[in-house]
Amino acid sequence: MKKNFENNLDALRHTASHILAQSVKRLYPDTKLGIGPAIEDGFYYDFFRKEPFTPDDIKKITDEMKKIIKEDLKIERIECEKNKAAEIIKDEPLKLEILSEIPDEKVSFYKQGEFIDLCAGPHVSSTGQVKHFKLMNISSAYWKGNENRETLQRIYGVCFTTAEELKEYLKNLEEAKKRDHRILGPAIGLFSLHPEYGPGLVYWHPKGGITRKVIEDFWKDTHLERGYQIVYTPHIADISLWEKSGHLSFYKENMYPPMNIEDGISYQLKPMNCPFHILIYQSTLHSYREFPIRWAELGTVYRYEKDGVLHGVLRVRGFTQDDAHIFCRPDQIETEVVDVLDLVMYFLSSFGFSEYEIFLSTRPDKFVGTVENWEKATKALENALIKKNLQYQIDPGEGVFYGPKIDIKIKDCLKRTWQCSTIQVDFNIPERFGIKYVNQDNKFERPILIHRAIMGSLERFFGILIEHYSGNFPVWLSPVQVKILTIADRFIPYAEEVLICCKKNKIRAEIDASQESLNKKIRFAENEKIPIIAVIGEKEQLSNTVAVRLHKKGMVGVFLVEELIEKIKSIDNARKIEIDI
């Protein structure tokens, strides 16, 4: 059931980063080394160099990497004392800084030919094993992510075990460019961004607003059916609330500055919803008989993300979390997590996602709560995953400071992974706020708090949907489900009757009664990615029918208006991904 978090591909990609660094040092000996880890799909290495790398440099570096691979250099691990290590890297100031921060008496290097690098590994046994790679781009990066430190040049690459995998990745990369939500979203009238008036803030247009309403309605109805109660909370609160919750201590750099409303009183925009749900909980005394208590909110939060990480609607500064908090007894954790996992799978599959990567993150070095509670909570999360028969990977030490968690990354049609759903057990906030309930022995006891989100945020999930479907939403999500096209003006009254019938049956429809030719109208509707096109002419008006075309499929037949409406309602109600008219 469990999988090892590290694998041979990580070692291959890590080795590719060292080959990149060796190539750069051969060609540009004065360049200083930063770090070069394996990452998802590939690797990078950071370099400190006064002259910027150019496309010509990248070609030279690639050719040199191929030479190093052809040399098939043996890769050796070397361990030595820190004083000897300092001598080995005496000309690498950034590496010396890393060395000074390592607490161990001994450190490890990896050596290939003339190149040696301070590194914990892992690596493959020789450079000749790295055959299928490509350098992709260059970006800038601050040393240790600190904007007050050196600006480095980061060269990214991808690496795979076979030529076919590399080819498929590059093909998908080109397809991903065509699906970019930052281009498609505004082009089909879903949203816009106006960074001149606030970077990272999303403006939902009417069409995007319709799809958002559909998602929100489905979310609310599903939660109510499954025993959740809907709550609403403010956008701001006195700064003392964020001091009490611990956010000012642990999260201050991601929060907006406080607003001084009155002398001595400051308000803070909320980065999280959880403290507000705690205040609702504290407004009355609770009994063990009430548990579990499940409160859900589509709560808009604000986080100060740096300009460099903002990305369309996937990474923003103001967004709506599909948040929920479950207050339960310790013996209910496992059952609740099983129910949440079931809800996650149902919800995501309804949007067309069926493949996942799941991670169970365990206790970090710095944590709150007792080791005993951590072990109980981690075991409960693990048992829930096993009961649901879900494959997962252990992500050691990557739990949040307040508890272990499950993260679920969905795979889209291009096999890209996206972080969406999370389930977190919290020991911190219940303790900080002193929340309690009366147990069966009439004594006070501390409840367990489970944080969970399914989409992560509406904005991010919307961006993922746009790219997953390339803007061609399923009928149930499409802002306009039917476009009614008239062949001539004299058929407009009949088209309006068809429109009224659609709206009475809650089908989202529009008429194109312009003077354009039918072919142009069809082309416009196709460009708008309307799933169903209903064409009206003389025959259709006389027989109370419409000629139906499907997006990208063409004509599928002539249907009575009532028949078409029933078919659309059936597709809509079942939330079918494919149209089967």
C-alpha positions, 0 to 999 in steps of 0.5 A, spaced: 500 500 500 505 504 501 510 507 496 517 509 497 518 517 497 524 516 493 525 512 487 531 511 481 528 517 477 530 522 483 537 519 483 537 520 475 535 527 475 539 529 481 545 526 477 543 530 471 543 536 475 551 535 477 552 533 470 549 540 468 554 543 474 560 540 471 558 542 464 558 549 466 564 549 470 568 546 464 565 552 460 565 557 465 570 556 470 569 562 474 562 560 475 560 559 483 555 553 485 549 554 488 544 548 489 542 543 484 536 538 486 531 533 483 524 536 482 518 534 479 519 532 472 526 534 472 532 538 475 535 545 476 542 548 478 543 555 481 549 559 479 552 565 481 555 569 475 556 576 473 554 575 465 547 572 464 547 565 460 544 566 453 541 561 448 548 560 445 550 558 452 545 553 453 546 550 447 554 549 449 552 547 456 547 541 452 553 539 448 558 539 454 553 535 458 552 530 452 560 529 452 560 528 459 554 523 459 558 519 453 565 519 458 560 515 462 564 517 468 564 513 475 560 517 480 563 516 487 560 517 494 566 520 499 565 522 506 570 526 510 570 531 516 568 538 515 575 541 516 577 537 510 570 538 506 572 546 507 578 545 504 575 541 498 570 547 496 574 553 499 573 556 492 565 555 493 563 561 498 555 558 497 557 551 498 561 553 504 555 557 507 551 550 506 557 546 510 557 551 516 550 550 517 550 542 517 550 539 524 554 533 523 561 532 524 562 528 517 559 530 510 558 527 504 561 529 497 559 526 490 565 525 485 565 524 477 571 525 473 574 532 475 567 535 478 566 534 486 560 537 489 557 537 497 551 533 496 547 528 500 545 524 494 542 520 491 545 519 485 546 513 479 552 509 478 555 513 472 554 519 468 552 514 462 546 512 465 543 519 464 541 519 456 534 522 455 534 530 458 533 537 455 535 544 458 528 548 458 529 555 460 533 560 465 530 564 471 533 568 476 533 566 484 535 569 490 540 565 494 536 561 500 529 565 497 532 571 500 531 577 496 536 581 500 541 576 498 545 574 491 541 573 485 543 567 482 541 564 475 537 558 475 538 553 469 532 548 469 532 541 465 527 535 464 530 528 464 527 521 463 529 514 463 526 513 456 526 517 449 519 516 449 517 519 455 521 525 454 518 525 447 511 525 450 513 530 456 515 535 450 509 534 446 504 535 453 508 541 454 506 544 447 499 542 448 499 545 455 501 552 452 495 551 448 491 550 454 494 556 458 488 558 462 491 565 462 490 566 455 483 561 454 480 564 460 480 571 458 479 569 451 472 566 452 470 571 457 471 567 464 475 572 468 480 577 467 486 580 471 488 587 472 495 587 476 495 595 475 490 595 480 492 589 484 496 583 482 493 577 484 486 579 484 481 575 480 475 579 476 470 574 475 466 575 468 459 573 467 460 567 464 465 565 469 460 567 474 455 562 472 460 556 472 462 558 479 455 558 481 454 551 478 460 549 482 458 553 488 451 550 488 454 543 487 459 544 493 453 546 498 448 541 496 453 535 496 455 538 503 448 539 506 447 532 504 453 529 507 451 532 514 455 539 514 452 545 516 454 552 512 457 558 516 459 564 513 464 569 517 467 576 516 473 578 512 477 581 518 478 581 525 481 584 531 489 583 530 488 580 537 485 574 534 491 572 529 495 573 535 491 568 539 491 563 533 498 563 532 498 566 525 502 572 527 507 568 529 507 562 524 504 566 518 506 573 518 510 574 512 504 571 508 499 576 511 497 583 509 499 589 514 494 590 519 489 596 518 489 601 524 481 603 524 481 607 531 486 608 536 489 602 539 485 598 535 487 594 529 484 589 524 487 584 520 484 581 513 483 574 514 488 569 511 485 563 514 477 561 516 479 557 522 479 562 528 472 564 526 469 557 526 473 556 533 469 563 535 462 560 533 464 553 537 466 557 543 459 561 543 455 555 546 457 549 550 458 542 547 456 535 549 460 529 546 453 527 544 453 532 538 460 530 535 462 530 530 460 537 528 462 539 521 462 546 519 463 548 511 464 555 508 466 558 502 470 563 505 474 568 501 481 569 504 487 574 503 494 572 503 500 576 501 504 572 495 510 575 492 509 578 485 514 572 482 510 567 484 503 569 482 500 565 476 494 567 473 488 564 477 492 558 480 496 563 485 493 569 487 492 574 493 485 573 494 481 567 493 475 563 496 477 556 500 472 551 500 473 550 507 471 545 512 472 544 520 470 538 523 470 537 531 470 530 533 472 526 539 479 522 538 476 516 537 472 519 531 478 521 527 479 515 523 471 514 521 471 522 519 477 521 515 474 515 511 468 520 510 472 526 507 476 521 503 469 518 500 467 525 499 473 528 496 473 522 491 466 523 489 467 530 488 473 530 484 470 524 479 464 529 478 469 534 475 472 528 471 478 527 475 480 519 476 487 519 477 491 521 484 497 522 487 496 521 495 501 523 500 501 522 508 505 527 511 508 525 518 511 529 524 516 535 523 522 536 527 518 542 530 511 541 532 506 542 537 502 537 541 504 530 544 508 525 541 502 520 543 497 524 540 501 525 533 502 517 533 494 516 534 492 521 529 497 519 524 495 512 524 488 514 524 490 517 517 493 511 515 488 507 517 483 511 513 487 511 507 488 503 507 480 502 508 479 506 502 484 502 498 488 508 496 495 508 494 499 513 498 506 515 499 509 517 506 512 524 506 516 524 512 517 530 516 512 534 512 506 535 516 504 542 518 507 544 525 500 543 528 498 536 526 499 530 520 496 531 514 493 527 507 495 531 501 491 529 494 494 531 488 489 530 482 492 528 475 489 532 469 488 529 462 496 531 460 498 527 467 500 533 470 499 533 478 495 539 481 495 540 489 487 540 491 485 536 497 488 536 504 486 533 510 489 536 516 489 534 524 490 540 528 492 539 536 494 547 536 488 551 535 484 547 540 489 548 545 490 555 544 483 557 544 482 552 550 476 549 546 472 543 550 466 539 550 463 535 556 464 528 555 460 522 558 463 522 565 461 530 565 468 532 565 471 537 560 475 534 554 479 537 548 476 536 542 480 534 535 479 539 530 480 536 522 481 542 517 479 539 510 479 542 503 477 539 497 478 544 491 483 548 495 480 554 492 475 556 487 480 560 483 485 555 483 480 549 481 477 553 476 484 554 472 485 547 473 478 545 470 480 550 464 486 547 462 484 540 463 478 541 458 482 546 454 476 551 455 471 545 453 467 544 459 462 539 460 455 541 459 453 541 466 459 546 467 459 550 461 456 557 462 452 557 455 450 550 454 446 551 448 447 556 442 441 557 438 442 560 431 437 562 426 438 562 418 434 568 417 431 574 421 424 571 420 426 565 424 428 569 430 421 569 433 421 561 433 428 562 436 425 566 442 420 561 443 426 555 444 430 560 448 424 561 453 423 553 453 430 552 455 430 557 460 424 555 463 427 548 464 434 552 467 438 550 461 443 556 459 442 558 452 443 564 448 441 566 441 445 568 435 440 572 431 446 576 427 446 578 420 452 573 419 452 567 415 450 560 418 457 558 417 460 564 421 455 563 426 457 556 427 464 558 427 463 563 432 460 558 437 465 553 436 470 558 438 466 560 444 466 552 446 459 552 446 457 544 447 451 544 443 449 548 437 441 548 435 440 551 428 433 553 426 431 554 419 424 553 415 423 545 416 425 546 424 420 552 425 414 548 421 416 541 425 417 544 432 424 541 432 432 544 432 438 541 428 443 539 433 450 540 432 455 538 438 462 542 439 468 539 435 463 533 432 458 536 427 451 535 426 448 529 430 441 530 428 434 533 428 430 533 435 423 536 437 425 541 442 422 538 448 426 532 446 433 536 446 431 539 453 430 532 456 436 530 453 440 536 456 437 535 463 439 528 463 446 530 461 446 536 466 443 532 472 448 526 471 453 531 471 456 527 465 463 529 462 461 526 455 455 528 451 451 522 448 446 526 445 
